[in-house]
Amino acid sequence: MSLEEFYKYAKEKGLQFDVITFFEVLEHQDKPKEFLKMIKELLKNEGYIAGSVPNRNRLFAEIDWKYYPGDYPPHHFLRFSKESLQKALTMNSFTNVKIFATDYPYKEIFHHLEKKIFGNVENFKYKIKSWVTKEEKLAKVFAIEELNHVISYKNKLKFFLIKSLKMLRNFFLLPFLFFYLPKLKQNGINLYFHAKKQEI
């Protein structure tokens, strides 16, 4: 069922819920006010919502927007900061709104630093991984560290070679890393939230 179909079904059956969760859903809504209204009507009085959205103010957001089409329509229609998410929920009669910004994951820094300094080198990386896997599909699905589990024994030397190249890349990017370390706190990829339906 679509949400609209489920909403209609639930209203007909008189269903209401204590908690409704929607993780990585709100940013996909082209009519967020109507979406939140349906959610609110499906909640019992003093029921709770919980969920998450991508953080508009995350570290390296400009890199994602430049190279990742998923943060644009028809995928994402909205970009939320803590302030805009707070406003969206309170304007739609949710109270006790709590929003938590995650810390930026350390393991993602090298990936974004690479794009910031070298640009988009994904096709080059796929070619190198394809040289090891002999299959383009595997090269696109698996990270370098995971290739060890999907390649034949005779390709192990190639695997260690590209793993060494990645370590060399990380060593080169290490000085830039220290500049970003103080910015990791609360500049993570997601905002998590929970709120309570306002009493009627």
C-alpha positions as CSV (number, residue, x, y, z in Angstrom):
1,M,0.0,0.0,0.0
2,S,1.0,3.6,-0.5
3,L,0.9,5.8,2.6
4,E,-2.3,7.4,1.3
5,E,-4.0,3.9,0.9
6,F,-2.8,2.8,4.4
7,Y,-4.1,6.1,5.9
8,K,-7.5,5.5,4.3
9,Y,-7.6,1.9,5.5
10,A,-6.5,2.8,9.0
11,K,-9.1,5.6,9.2
12,E,-11.9,3.2,8.1
13,K,-10.8,0.6,10.6
14,G,-10.3,3.2,13.4
15,L,-6.7,2.2,13.8
16,Q,-4.4,4.5,15.8
17,F,-0.8,4.0,17.0
18,D,1.3,4.8,20.0
19,V,4.5,5.3,18.0
20,I,5.1,5.9,14.2
21,T,8.6,5.8,12.9
22,F,9.9,7.1,9.6
23,F,13.6,7.0,9.0
24,E,15.0,8.6,5.8
25,V,11.4,9.2,4.6
26,L,10.5,12.9,5.2
27,E,13.1,14.3,2.7
28,H,11.4,12.3,0.0
29,Q,8.0,13.9,0.4
30,D,6.9,16.5,-2.1
31,K,4.0,17.4,0.2
32,P,5.6,17.3,3.7
33,K,2.7,19.2,5.4
34,E,0.1,16.7,4.2
35,F,2.5,13.8,5.1
36,L,2.9,15.0,8.7
37,K,-0.9,15.6,8.9
38,M,-1.6,12.0,8.0
39,I,1.0,10.7,10.4
40,K,-0.5,12.9,13.2
41,E,-4.0,11.7,12.5
42,L,-2.8,8.1,12.8
43,L,-1.3,8.7,16.2
44,K,-3.1,8.3,19.5
45,N,-3.2,11.4,21.7
46,E,0.2,11.9,23.2
47,G,1.6,9.3,20.7
48,Y,5.2,9.7,19.5
49,I,7.0,9.9,16.2
50,A,10.6,9.1,15.6
51,G,12.8,9.2,12.6
52,S,15.7,10.6,10.7
53,V,16.6,12.8,7.8
54,P,19.9,13.7,6.1
55,N,21.6,16.6,7.7
56,R,21.7,19.6,5.3
57,N,24.6,21.1,7.4
58,R,26.7,17.9,7.5
59,L,30.4,18.1,6.8
60,F,31.2,17.8,3.1
61,A,27.5,18.4,2.1
62,E,28.8,20.5,-0.9
63,I,30.7,17.4,-2.1
64,D,27.6,15.2,-1.9
65,W,25.5,17.8,-3.8
66,K,28.1,18.1,-6.5
67,Y,28.6,14.3,-7.1
68,Y,25.6,12.5,-5.7
69,P,22.3,12.9,-7.6
70,G,20.3,11.2,-4.9
71,D,20.1,14.5,-2.9
72,Y,18.0,16.1,-5.7
73,P,14.5,15.5,-7.1
74,P,13.1,13.0,-7.9
75,H,14.8,11.4,-4.9
76,H,15.1,14.1,-2.2
77,F,12.7,17.0,-2.3
78,L,13.8,18.6,1.0
79,R,17.0,19.3,2.8
80,F,16.7,19.8,6.6
81,S,18.9,21.6,9.1
82,K,18.2,21.2,12.9
83,E,16.3,24.5,12.8
84,S,14.1,23.8,9.7
85,L,13.3,20.3,11.0
86,Q,12.3,21.8,14.4
87,K,10.1,24.3,12.7
88,A,8.5,21.7,10.4
89,L,7.5,19.6,13.4
90,T,6.3,22.3,15.7
91,M,4.3,24.0,12.9
92,N,2.5,20.7,12.5
93,S,1.5,20.5,16.1
94,F,4.2,18.2,17.5
95,T,5.6,19.0,20.9
96,N,8.6,17.9,23.0
97,V,10.6,17.9,19.8
98,K,14.1,16.6,20.3
99,I,16.6,16.6,17.4
100,F,20.0,14.9,17.6
101,A,22.8,15.6,15.2
102,T,25.2,12.7,14.8
103,D,29.0,13.1,14.7
104,Y,30.5,12.7,11.3
105,P,31.8,9.1,10.8
106,Y,35.6,9.1,10.8
107,K,35.7,6.3,8.2
108,E,33.9,8.5,5.6
109,I,36.5,11.4,5.8
110,F,39.0,9.9,3.3
111,H,36.2,9.2,0.8
112,H,35.1,12.9,0.9
113,L,38.6,14.3,1.1
114,E,39.5,12.4,-2.1
115,K,36.6,14.0,-3.9
116,K,37.4,17.4,-2.6
117,I,41.0,17.3,-3.7
118,F,40.9,15.0,-6.8
119,G,37.3,15.4,-8.0
120,N,35.2,12.4,-8.9
121,V,37.5,9.4,-9.5
122,E,34.8,6.7,-9.1
123,N,35.1,5.5,-12.7
124,F,38.9,5.1,-12.3
125,K,38.4,3.2,-9.0
126,Y,35.8,0.9,-10.7
127,K,38.4,0.1,-13.5
128,I,41.1,-0.7,-10.9
129,K,38.7,-3.0,-9.0
130,S,37.4,-4.6,-12.2
131,W,41.1,-5.4,-13.0
132,V,41.0,-7.6,-9.8
133,T,37.5,-9.0,-10.0
134,K,37.2,-9.4,-13.7
135,E,33.6,-8.3,-13.3
136,E,32.3,-4.7,-13.4
137,K,29.3,-5.6,-11.3
138,L,31.4,-6.8,-8.4
139,A,33.7,-3.8,-8.7
140,K,30.7,-1.5,-8.2
141,V,29.1,-3.4,-5.4
142,F,32.2,-4.2,-3.2
143,A,34.6,-1.9,-1.4
144,I,38.3,-2.7,-1.8
145,E,38.5,-4.3,1.6
146,E,35.6,-6.7,0.7
147,L,37.1,-7.8,-2.6
148,N,39.3,-10.3,-0.7
149,H,36.2,-12.5,-0.1
150,V,35.0,-12.5,-3.7
151,I,38.1,-13.0,-5.8
152,S,40.0,-16.1,-6.8
153,Y,43.3,-17.1,-5.2
154,K,45.3,-16.2,-8.3
155,N,44.1,-12.5,-8.0
156,K,45.2,-12.1,-4.4
157,L,48.4,-10.3,-5.5
158,K,46.3,-7.8,-7.4
159,F,44.1,-7.3,-4.4
160,F,47.1,-6.5,-2.1
161,L,48.4,-4.1,-4.8
162,I,45.2,-2.0,-4.9
163,K,44.8,-2.2,-1.1
164,S,48.3,-0.7,-0.9
165,L,47.3,2.0,-3.4
166,K,44.4,2.9,-1.1
167,M,46.7,3.1,1.9
168,L,49.0,5.3,-0.1
169,R,46.0,7.6,-0.9
170,N,45.1,7.7,2.8
171,F,48.7,8.6,3.7
172,F,48.7,11.4,1.2
173,L,45.3,12.8,2.5
174,L,46.4,12.5,6.2
175,P,47.6,16.1,6.6
176,F,44.2,17.4,5.3
177,L,42.4,15.1,7.8
178,F,43.8,17.1,10.8
179,F,42.1,20.2,9.6
180,Y,38.7,18.5,9.6
181,L,39.0,16.5,12.9
182,P,37.7,19.4,15.0
183,K,34.6,19.7,12.8
184,L,33.4,16.1,13.2
185,K,31.2,16.8,16.3
186,Q,27.5,17.1,15.5
187,N,28.2,17.5,11.7
188,G,27.3,14.0,10.9
189,I,25.3,12.6,7.9
190,N,21.9,12.3,9.7
191,L,19.6,14.1,12.1
192,Y,17.6,11.9,14.4
193,F,14.4,13.2,16.0
194,H,11.4,12.3,18.2
195,A,8.4,14.3,19.1
196,K,5.0,14.0,20.7
197,K,1.6,14.6,19.3
198,Q,0.1,17.7,20.8
199,E,-2.9,17.0,23.1
200,I,-6.3,17.9,21.6
